[in-house]
Amino acid sequence: MTAPALIALAHGSRDPRSAATVQALIEEVRGQRPDLPVEAAFLDLSKPAFPKVVDKLVRKGHEEIVVVPLLLSEAFHARVDVPSAVAQAEQAHPGLRIRASRILGLEPSFLGVLDLRLRAALKEARVRELDALVLAAAGSSDPLANQAVARLARVWGARHHLPVTAAFASSAPPATGEAVRAFRREGRRHVAVASLFLAHGFLPDRAAELALEAGAVAVSEPLGADPDVARAVLARYAVGAVELVPV
């Protein structure tokens, strides 16, 4: 029996670095599961578009598809855009069994990726001590999504025995610059910022710019095509594949 195909579905960005990161992540997923048909797709702004990828897989004879949304929070795109795209694919291809898994979300294993990226940033900046940490995320109009980031920030700070604040690039306070300045007003001079974004784009770039203007000693790169991120994609796929099995 052929395993369902996997579509890793990202939002998309005008910044070509974003699509390049998603494609690199797909290559990592393929490397971990070479037996699976794996494709990248985007909701908007980047190519290939989701409907075209579904069309391609159907033409190849795939009758089952698991869609893994490459989204870190349960916000508007997860609640509205992804279900709508999947429903349209079902209508366009009668008989196709397609299911969206849970979003990528905020996996505890991502804390290790944050540490890895931050160590690299600190090494480049030649910083050896820290007084505080800021966890920068996109932000959402949904307070529950922001609260999830804040919880992860607290867990991350506890690992390092440092005070930590979640900050957001849009929709919710504080902005990264505000968070850094608040720590500096407390006398904390060595404040580093970790980027809780999957890839580069306008929001992570803006968050980094504001943080550095406020005096952050280092800002890490986004999560990127890390093996732990790829494993999270495959974990979501595995659950979705089981849910496709008729009861």
Secondary structure by P-SEA (a helix, b strand, c coil): cccbbbbbcccccccaaaaaaaaaaaaaaaaaccccbbbbbbcccccccaaaaaaaaaaacccbbbbbccccccccccccaaaaaaaaaaaacccccccccccccccccaaaaaaaaaaaaaaaaccccccbbbbbccccccaaaaaaaaaaaaaaaaaacbbbbbbbcccccccaaaaaaaaaaacccbbbbbbccccccaaaaaaaaaaaaaccccccccccccaaaaaaaaaaaaaaaaaaccc
